């Protein structure tokens, strides 16, 4: 299969399950919301050494709980407890400290972890809470059977697509520019991490341009993040190492400079490889992002598109590339190739 | 399907207090017309059958409509936990007393103590409310403790007295002493706030969109915008409440108090109104 002259390898990406939280950060301006989000999602590229994977999700929400501009972030970790630890630490140090910011849970779920209920202690006794109970939802919808989001097990739809009201407890923590408002708890669900594809290009420049196009295209897909710097990975890894205790090491078969040293996976005309790693709320979101990214990356200067896998030993989600363009996977928006 | 109870005319030659606590979806759901007709209603000192007072249409459902002059009927919808109860006109005292779920909609005015001791659900009053809206049940320490009350008209004195949680919204004016001794919760008055409102407040929020002089035991603590109010405003706008100009974007003057009590309450006065 080829797309715009680029070969799509008959292979698969190997993704695995992590727990995910989705937060919505609002501020006086989108710029400040993004500043807070970037700070919070810093040093969160890989679960291997960062404790979590996190990133800014696009596109921005059309409406937010407090009506101010907002930015969504997704954070992935191995367990609900790990999500809680990372979220509390990062929101406390990076969101609460950012001027004018507020932080809202944006993932209705049966399973929740503490957030504001821990951060509130920064208020040193001056913090206050507000409980917006389900009756406000009754008022808004006029429906007796209205299920106010929160613990109701929603669909995971973003706030701008959901009912305008959710049951929630918020904390108001006094800070020097006013108050920091944060949800008492945040929802946690099973997510999918490690979706990926490799861009094999004729030159470093062409490869980077293709990767950049892919990142821009994936930025329009909801429910996914690209946790690595600029959304691109240059140091793809394999499992294990010759050195004891190192769990991952350089992906030697894809390193152009090792072409004559190790058994290479690279055709002769390939001079550079970049990887796009995708984490998402579910398999469908990750597949949609892979399809959008691959389609954008294909073109002149890109020899082929591959994917990173570990022979099925790492994760339970095997995301094949070619079916993304054959209309086979559920939720694939990309359509066919040629 | 809606179950309709239509009050028969010419029943009483003078007003007699009627305790209609048995008229709520909790009691009528699942009953036949005959069973609904046999529900007891205390009229003065005697117990009557609902069927002697009302014409009944439709088997019992969770959607109950009561039509007629209910001015002498007290405790309509008392302790209701689910369903929808619509009262077509003005009603007597203590409507929705102790309710914990469902929607009670009153299409006219309501007398005193509506929503007293409420623990959940929504009480919508299309007209005005009497005194002690959302106050404590007799012998209890707390008023509204979860739940939402929306009054599209005015409210009498002492609205939200000792409220503990939940939300009360008064689209018109509130009488004297609104939010007296509030323990927590949120009281929104889009009209004028009566004299002495907020006195003895411990925690919680009173918001008003009109000029107001808080009691002397409150201290002004500056002006600011309060983005969290947007959460309430979304729900109110969805319920058809037109917010005052600038409610979302303007600054509010904040007074903290009551310093003669716990002193952690706040009165927010829309700055455009000051």
Interface residues (C-beta under 8 A of the other chain):
Chain A: X26 X65 X66 X67 X68 X102 X128 X130 X131 X132 X133 X134 X135 X136 X137 X138 X139 X140 X141 X142 X144 X164 X165 X168 X170 X172 X178 X179 X181
Chain B: X62 X82 X83 X84 X102 X103 X120 X121 X122 X124 X146 X147 X148 X150 X165 X166 X167 X186 X203 X205 X224 X225 X226 X227 X228 X229 X230 X231 X232 X233 X234 X235 X236 X238 X239 X248 X264
